[in-house]
């Protein structure tokens, strides 16, 4: 009889149990709820990357460390966040997201705690690695889960999820900055780390993958019901069927390696700006200059950081949606070209406080879309069944790009200015734009038999 009680039929016979089951089922089986849970988790892990620049100068002042030495902690964070994702994705694809994301929450909290206590570069680097591993688990799982739940809108789903990572720190830039000023950077690491770890842990209990392995039934039905009242317009980037290539099969394709190179090139400029923004503002003499924007008056650096994070978040679903309709490669060409223009203008006008704020915002708007375009493109070409593992491998390109972040500090130190750093980023952006349109696009068409 105990076995019978566990069946769906017997649960349906009990009104109270049925109601409870339906409520729980809505949370775990609804694609939009799954997307929302992933978004909350992503918001909680954003600060180690996008709030890092707030901690650099206080640590430099306290310990007399060089900027290059401190920025290696950022590089190690990004390396751990990205290069471990394929392994984490492999485990998620086979065992589900809950256990892995719970571990990620613990790692995120521990990484921030270690940073709060670190009095040596070794301790700082250890905190970066542990925090990066935790952030990578949450990031890879959330994006991979979004691709599985939204097979018909990969660009939009990946964009909304990645937007939370890009824009999440906008909510905490001022609180972190104020706590650093009033209580020191160690207290900020401690309390924000604890809060973020707890939030991720709670999210982990609500995550799950679609019912079947490929997600066709559970995920597809949710989207088809949404599309029932729409016209039959064909999506130019969604291909019939699901290739569902394994990571080994994917690695044998030239398209993967071309996407890897493009991802690395475009990510480099944005990561340099993310890690060095505080130092740039200080060197240009605009960090503490009041700027009025949309009726808000604030020092240029925190205002720029807040605007950057908002635009960096908005761009991901925006360009993801655009790419769902106009094509991935066409969108890449426009966005990558725009980022190059924005960085070039920063080189010319960053000494003007208002323009520093606006141009850094434009740079981040044109940069953040890589975190929606590339996972969507990966899903288009290699299927959604192994989406977490496959995109995890592609996402390691961000870690490769992070190796160039200390190079930015080195070039700035050697040349005494930011011109060489900016021009390197511009060159990467414009070359990537041309490769996306004239090499990747024909390559994808050949893969699809078009």
C-alpha positions in Angstrom: 0.0 0.0 0.0 2.9 2.4 0.7 4.0 2.0 -2.9 0.5 2.9 -4.1 0.5 6.1 -2.1 3.6 7.3 -3.9 1.9 7.1 -7.4 0.5 10.1 -9.2 -3.0 8.5 -9.3 -3.3 8.1 -5.6 -2.0 11.7 -5.0 -4.6 12.9 -7.4 -7.3 11.3 -5.3 -6.4 13.4 -2.3 -7.5 17.0 -2.8 -5.2 18.5 -0.2 -2.2 16.6 -1.5 -3.2 17.5 -5.1 -3.2 21.2 -4.2 0.1 21.0 -2.5 1.6 19.0 -5.4 0.3 21.4 -8.0 1.9 24.4 -6.1 5.2 22.6 -5.8 5.0 21.4 -9.4 4.4 25.0 -10.6 7.7 26.0 -9.0 9.8 23.2 -10.2 8.2 22.4 -13.6 7.4 25.9 -14.9 10.0 27.2 -17.3 9.5 30.8 -16.2 9.9 30.0 -12.5 13.1 28.1 -13.3 14.3 31.1 -15.2 13.5 33.4 -12.3 15.4 31.1 -9.8 18.4 31.1 -12.0 18.3 34.9 -12.3 18.2 35.3 -8.5 21.2 33.0 -8.1 23.1 34.9 -10.8 22.5 38.3 -9.1 24.1 36.8 -6.0 27.4 35.9 -7.6 27.9 39.1 -9.7 29.9 41.2 -7.2 33.2 39.3 -7.2 33.7 40.2 -10.8 31.8 43.4 -11.3 32.4 44.9 -7.8 36.0 43.9 -7.7 37.4 47.2 -8.8 36.0 48.8 -5.6 38.4 46.7 -3.5 41.6 47.2 -5.5 42.7 50.6 -4.3 41.9 50.0 -0.6 43.9 46.8 -0.6 46.8 48.6 -2.5 46.8 51.3 0.1 46.7 49.0 3.1 49.4 46.5 2.0 51.3 48.5 -0.6 50.8 45.8 -3.2 51.2 46.5 -6.8 48.1 46.7 -9.0 49.4 43.9 -11.2 49.8 41.7 -8.1 46.2 42.4 -6.9 44.7 41.9 -10.3 46.1 38.4 -10.4 43.5 37.5 -7.8 40.9 38.7 -10.3 42.4 36.7 -13.1 42.5 33.5 -10.9 38.8 34.1 -10.0 37.8 34.3 -13.6 40.0 31.3 -14.5 38.4 29.2 -11.8 34.9 30.5 -12.7 35.4 29.5 -16.3 37.9 26.6 -16.7 36.1 24.4 -14.1 32.7 24.9 -15.7 33.0 22.0 -18.2 33.6 19.6 -15.3 30.8 21.2 -13.3 28.5 21.1 -16.4 29.3 17.4 -17.0 28.1 16.7 -13.4 25.0 18.9 -13.7 23.9 17.3 -17.0 24.0 13.9 -15.2 23.0 14.6 -11.6 20.9 17.7 -11.9 21.5 21.2 -10.7 20.5 21.2 -7.0 23.5 19.6 -5.4 26.0 21.4 -7.6 24.5 24.9 -7.0 24.3 24.3 -3.2 28.0 23.5 -3.3 28.5 26.7 -5.4 26.8 28.8 -2.8 29.1 27.4 -0.1 32.1 28.1 -2.2 31.0 31.7 -3.0 30.6 32.5 0.7 33.9 30.8 1.6 35.8 32.8 -1.1 34.6 36.1 0.2 35.3 35.1 3.8 38.9 34.2 2.9 39.3 37.5 1.1 38.1 39.3 4.2 40.8 37.6 6.3 43.6 37.6 3.8 46.7 39.5 4.8 48.9 38.0 2.1 48.7 37.7 -1.7 48.5 33.9 -1.3 45.4 34.2 0.8 43.9 36.7 -1.6 44.6 34.3 -4.5 43.1 31.4 -2.6 39.9 33.3 -2.0 39.7 34.2 -5.7 40.0 30.6 -6.8 37.4 29.2 -4.3 35.0 32.1 -5.0 35.5 31.6 -8.7 34.8 27.9 -8.6 31.5 28.6 -6.8 30.5 31.4 -9.2 31.3 29.1 -12.1 29.0 26.4 -10.8 26.1 28.8 -10.4 26.8 30.6 -13.7 27.2 27.5 -15.9 24.2 25.7 -14.3 21.9 28.7 -14.6 22.7 29.4 -18.3 22.7 25.7 -19.2 19.3 25.2 -17.5 17.9 28.2 -19.3 18.9 26.7 -22.7 17.2 23.4 -21.8 14.0 25.0 -20.6 13.7 27.4 -23.6 14.7 25.5 -26.8 12.7 28.0 -29.0 14.1 31.2 -27.4 17.7 30.3 -26.6 18.9 33.9 -27.2 16.3 35.5 -25.0 16.6 32.9 -22.2 20.4 33.0 -22.1 20.3 36.8 -22.3 17.9 37.2 -19.4 19.9 34.8 -17.2 23.3 36.4 -18.1 21.8 39.8 -17.6 21.4 39.0 -13.9 25.1 38.4 -13.7 25.9 41.6 -15.6 23.4 43.9 -13.8 23.2 42.2 -10.4 26.0 44.2 -8.9 24.2 47.5 -9.8 22.1 46.9 -6.7 25.1 46.6 -4.4 27.7 49.0 -5.9 26.7 51.8 -3.5 26.2 49.7 -0.4 29.6 48.0 -0.9 31.3 51.3 -1.6 29.8 52.8 1.5 30.7 49.9 3.7 34.3 50.0 2.4 34.5 53.7 3.3 32.8 53.3 6.7 34.0 49.9 8.0 36.8 48.8 5.6 37.0 46.4 2.7 37.3 43.4 5.0 33.9 44.0 6.5 32.4 44.4 3.0 33.9 41.0 1.9 32.6 39.3 5.0 29.0 40.5 5.2 28.2 40.6 1.5 29.9 37.2 1.1 27.7 35.6 3.7 24.5 37.1 2.3 25.3 36.0 -1.3 26.2 32.5 -0.2 22.9 32.1 1.6 20.9 33.4 -1.3 22.5 30.9 -3.7 21.9 28.0 -1.2 18.2 28.8 -1.1 18.0 29.0 -4.9 19.6 25.6 -5.2 16.7 23.8 -3.6 14.3 25.1 -6.3 16.3 24.3 -9.4 15.7 21.3 -11.7 16.0 20.3 -15.4 13.1 19.5 -17.7 11.6 16.0 -17.2 13.1 14.2 -20.1 16.8 14.2 -21.0 16.6 16.5 -24.0 13.9 18.8 -22.6 11.8 18.4 -25.7 8.5 17.6 -23.8 8.7 19.7 -20.6 10.5 22.7 -22.1 8.9 22.6 -25.5 5.3 22.4 -24.3 5.7 25.5 -22.1 7.0 27.5 -25.0 4.5 26.1 -27.5 1.6 27.1 -25.3 3.0 30.6 -25.2 3.3 30.6 -29.0 -0.2 29.2 -29.7 -1.6 32.7 -30.4 1.3 33.9 -32.5 1.7 33.8 -36.2 3.7 31.1 -37.9 6.7 33.2 -38.6 9.8 31.0 -38.8 12.7 31.8 -36.5 15.8 32.3 -38.6 18.2 30.9 -36.1 16.3 27.8 -34.7 17.1 24.8 -36.8 14.8 21.7 -37.1 15.6 18.9 -34.7 18.2 18.7 -32.0 21.7 17.7 -33.0 22.6 17.0 -29.4 26.3 16.6 -30.1 28.5 15.6 -27.2 31.5 17.7 -26.1 33.9 15.4 -28.0 31.9 15.8 -31.2 31.7 19.5 -30.7 35.5 19.9 -30.2 36.1 18.3 -33.6 34.2 21.1 -35.4 36.0 24.2 -36.8 33.0 26.3 -35.8 33.6 25.7 -32.1 37.2 26.8 -32.2 36.3 29.9 -34.2 33.7 30.8 -31.7 36.3 30.2 -28.9 38.7 32.7 -30.6 35.9 35.3 -31.1 34.7 34.9 -27.5 38.3 35.4 -26.2 39.0 38.5 -28.3 35.8 40.3 -27.4 35.9 39.3 -23.7 39.4 40.7 -23.3 38.4 44.4 -23.6 35.4 44.1 -21.3 37.3 42.2 -18.6 40.1 44.8 -18.7 37.5 47.6 -18.3 35.8 45.6 -15.5 39.0 45.0 -13.5 40.7 48.4 -14.2 37.8 50.8 -14.1 38.6 52.2 -10.7 42.3 52.6 -11.6 41.4 54.3 -14.9 39.1 56.8 -13.1 41.8 57.6 -10.6 44.5 58.1 -13.3 42.2 60.3 -15.4 41.4 62.3 -12.3 37.6 61.8 -12.5 36.9 59.2 -9.8 35.5 61.5 -7.2 34.3 64.4 -9.4 30.5 64.9 -9.0 28.4 64.1 -12.1 24.7 64.8 -12.6 23.0 62.3 -14.8 19.2 62.0 -15.1 18.8 64.2 -12.0 21.2 62.0 -10.0 24.4 63.5 -8.7 27.1 61.1 -7.7 30.9 60.8 -7.9 31.9 59.7 -11.4 33.3 56.3 -10.5 30.3 54.8 -8.5 27.9 56.5 -11.0 29.7 54.9 -13.9 29.8 51.5 -12.2 26.0 51.6 -11.5 25.2 52.7 -15.1 27.6 50.1 -16.5 26.1 47.3 -14.6 22.5 48.2 -15.6 23.4 48.5 -19.3 25.6 45.4 -19.1 22.6 43.5 -17.9 20.0 45.0 -20.3 22.1 44.3 -23.3 22.1 40.6 -22.8 18.4 39.9 -23.3 18.1 42.8 -25.8 20.8 41.4 -28.1 19.7 37.9 -27.4 16.2 38.8 -28.6 17.6 40.7 -31.6 19.7 37.7 -32.5 16.7 35.3 -32.3 15.1 37.4 -35.1 18.0 38.8 -37.2 20.6 36.0 -36.8 23.5 35.5 -34.4 26.4 36.5 -36.7 24.7 39.7 -37.9 24.1 40.8 -34.3 27.7 39.9 -33.4 29.0 42.2 -36.2 27.0 45.1 -35.0 27.7 44.7 -31.3 31.4 44.0 -31.6 31.9 46.9 -33.9 30.0 49.2 -31.5 32.2 48.1 -28.6 35.4 49.0 -30.6 34.0 52.5 -31.3 33.0 53.0 -27.6 36.5 52.1 -26.4 38.1 54.3 -29.0 36.0 57.2 -27.8 36.9 56.4 -24.2 40.6 56.9 -25.1 39.8 60.4 -26.4 37.3 61.7 -23.8 37.7 59.8 -20.5 39.2 62.9 -18.9 35.7 64.5 -19.0 33.7 63.1 -16.0 30.3 63.0 -17.8 31.8 61.4 -20.9 33.7 58.9 -18.8 30.4 57.8 -17.3 28.5 57.7 -20.6 31.3 56.0 -22.6 32.0 53.3 -20.1 28.2 52.6 -20.1 28.3 52.3 -23.9 31.3 50.0 -23.7 29.6 47.7 -21.3 26.3 47.8 -23.3 28.2 46.6 -26.4 30.2 44.0 -24.5 27.7 42.1 -22.3 25.9 40.6 -25.2 28.6 37.9 -25.7 27.1 36.2 -22.7 23.8 35.7 -24.5 24.9 35.4 -28.1 27.6 32.7 -27.6 25.5 30.3 -25.5 22.6 30.7 -27.9 24.9 30.0 -30.9 26.3 27.0 -29.0 22.8 25.6 -28.5 21.9 26.3 -32.2 24.9 24.3 -33.5 25.3 21.6 -31.0 21.9 21.0 -29.4 20.4 21.4 -25.9 20.8 17.9 -24.4 24.4 18.5 -23.5 24.0 22.3 -23.4 25.6 22.8 -19.9 28.7 20.8 -20.7 29.1 22.2 -24.2 28.7 25.9 -23.3 30.9 25.2 -20.3 33.7 24.4 -22.6 33.0 27.5 -24.7 32.8 29.7 -21.6 36.4 28.8 -20.7 37.3 31.4 -23.4 36.4 34.0 -20.8 39.1 32.5 -18.6 41.6 32.6 -21.4 40.7 36.3 -21.9 41.3 37.0 -18.2 45.0 36.0 -18.6 45.3 39.3 -20.6 44.0 41.4 -17.7 47.3 41.7 -15.9 48.8 42.5 -19.3 46.6 45.6 -19.3 48.1 46.7 -15.9 51.6 45.9 -17.2 51.1 47.9 -20.4 49.7 50.8 -18.4 52.7 50.7 -16.1 55.3 50.5 -18.8 53.8 53.2 -21.1 52.4 55.4 -18.3 49.0 55.6 -19.9 46.0 53.6 -21.2 46.4 54.1 -24.9 48.1 50.8 -25.7 45.5 48.9 -23.6 42.6 50.6 -25.3 44.0 50.1 -28.9 44.6 46.4 -28.2 41.0 46.0 -27.2 39.7 48.0 -30.2 41.7 45.8 -32.6 40.3 42.6 -31.0 36.7 43.9 -31.3 36.9 44.9 -34.9 38.7 41.8 -36.1 36.1 39.6 -34.2 33.3 41.5 -35.9 34.6 40.8 -39.4 35.3 37.1 -38.6 31.8 36.7 -37.2 30.1 38.0 -40.4 32.4 36.7 -43.1 33.8 33.4 -41.7 31.5 32.1 -38.9 28.2 32.8 -40.8 29.2 30.8 -43.9 30.6 28.1 -41.7 27.3 27.7 -39.8 25.3 27.6 -43.0 27.5 24.8 -44.3 27.0 22.9 -41.0 23.2 23.2 -41.4 23.4 22.1 -45.0 22.2 25.5 -46.3 
